[in-house]
Amino acid sequence: SDDTGIDLDNVSIISAPSTRLNTQIGAEPDPNFGVNGVVMLNDLLQSSGIELGGLGIQPDGGIIVTGIVSGTEFNVGDDRVMMVAKLDLTGSLDPSFSFDGKQPVFGNASRADVLDSAVLPDGSILVSGRSDFFTGDYASYIAKLTADGSLDANFWIDGLVFDNLSAPSSGSFDGYDRIVVRDNNKLLLGTAGLGTHQ
């Protein structure tokens, strides 16, 4: 471990094909994770493309991956699907999470981005970003999933909130860029957009 207390003896790397891997950090890839310490998400999710949005660790050590995928069983044509997946300690999809390790949150979007995500102490998951899925124009969204991968029906409307932060004609690409969970369990959401809620 280094002086921060982080164990650098074994490193696990999760990669989309566009990511360049740099293992020259004085550590060896973890041979028990994926193939020689590397998991290729396109192969794992059987997708033709993925934009990685965030990573998190649940209390049981499972790895939460959030992002936008294309070319999967959940996609229709060229649409973009926001997906949350859970990997176990070997880098395989965890079947205890949404039955097969992956949960599509919404699809049929021509534009969508995952900008941030967070895993809460109880294992539930927050994901934020922007998409035209609900309104036809870019809108900010935040989704909440339970620890087992279901949309949390007790969070807003079926676990999903969309909010137009600016007028459609403004050309603004608003999105919730950052999620902070405060001690009182209230959310602090940040945006770098031009909307009225920044």
Secondary structure, DSSP 8 states (H G I E B T S, - for coil): --TTS---SEE-EEE-TT-----TTT-EE-TTSTBTTEEEHHHHHT-SEEEEEEEEE-TTS-EEEEEEEESSTT--TT-EEEEEEEE-TTSSB-TTSTTTSEEEEEEEESSEEEEEEEE-TTS-EEEEEEESTTTSS-EEEEEEE-TTS-B-TTTTBTTEEEE--S-GGG-------EEEE-TTS-EEEE--SSSTT-
